[in-house]
Amino acid sequence: MFYAKDFHMTYKKITSALFVVILLQSAFSLPHQSFVTRHRVSQDTPWQESARDGLKQVLIKISGTSDVIEHPDYVELTQNVDLFVSHYHHQPSTECEISENDHCTELVVSFNPKSIRRLLQQLGRAQLTNADRPNILLWITTNTQELDEPLVEHQPESTQLKSLASARGYPVYFPLHDQQDKTLKTQSNYQGLMTRYASKYLVLGQLSPSSSDDFLASWRLISRDQQYLEWQIHCKNADECFTQLIQTITDHAHNRHVRETNEDSHNHTKLNIEGITTLMAYRQVMFVLHEIFSGKSIKLINTRHGFMTVSIQSLSLSKLVDKLRQSKQFRMPNNFTQTNDLPTMTVQWQPQHPDS
């Protein structure tokens, strides 16, 4: 797994203009890849002004939605961008053209992960992990393609769509369009297509010029559980259509994840278990829990030396307490409280020996 302490932004300064290149290396379990955006500003623009643009990109990618920067408190909370910056420095750039070498430098800015997390909480958004970001399969035809020939990898349009989705932290894929794909598409076997590419969502769409000197885009978003979302939009150009498409499907995926997480949180109870000092103890605890809560889903949330956290499906806090006391394998607390998210309690592992 990739770990990074900071978020890095690189600015390329070229004579009369400043090209801003933002490289995002995330400490929030995002895909291990560089996140690059380019902004053109004047040479005399303060670094803080460019950093604000970079901060927006960082927040959108970590949260997986552009809603985060549309929060009514966003402008006030981010007015002082210095609060989110660990440090910055200038360095010579190695990516300039030969004729520009004498005037080309980079400004590297590192964001503070704790400040970013705190800001996300204030904006009411959570960070998304890789597991929270579903694969999306795009089956899209354009007026530049032959009839019913979808975009495939390494075409200019597909590269653009992958870049737009990457800016939000979502992986998108394009069909191989081999005989198997053609058969599945002809049969409208969309579940088969999504299964083949291990994707949670499939987007079917067509982009074509309209009579009013703009573009008409027709999109259909299909999920693995057979839910559909259909819409049409008019765009000035293909770039605008693609940007709106990626924004719509990633916001939809994000909002659905949040809704499902909230629904799921009402059906689980979180249990913190202390005293787990060995791998054998961890295995014993999991075995005991599955015996005590037979038929219930038990999810491991977190482990570290001496401590583990699990969630148990469809179990109230009072029933959890009763069952744990009956097992006599755990030392119960004198009191416990319910947190703002999951009903939670902490117990001490104390296995009963055969001769005790």
Secondary structure, DSSP 8 states (H G I E B T S, - for coil): ----SSEEEEEEEETTEEEEEEE---SSS--SS----EEEEETT--HHHHHHHHHHHHHHHHHTSGGGGGSTTHHHHTS-GGGGEEEEEEEE-SSS-GGGGGGEEEEEEEE-HHHHHHHHHHTT-----GGGS--EEEEEEETTS-TT----TTSHHHHHHHHHHHTTT--EE-----HHHHHHHHTT-HHHHHHHTT-SEEEEEEEEE-TTSSEEEEEEEEETTS-EEEEEEEESSHHHHHHHHHHHHHHHHHHHHHHHHHHHHTTEEEEEEEEE-SHHHHHHHHHHHHHHTTTS-EEEEEEETEEEEEEEET--HHHHHHHHHHHT-EE--S---B-SSSBEEEEEE----TT-
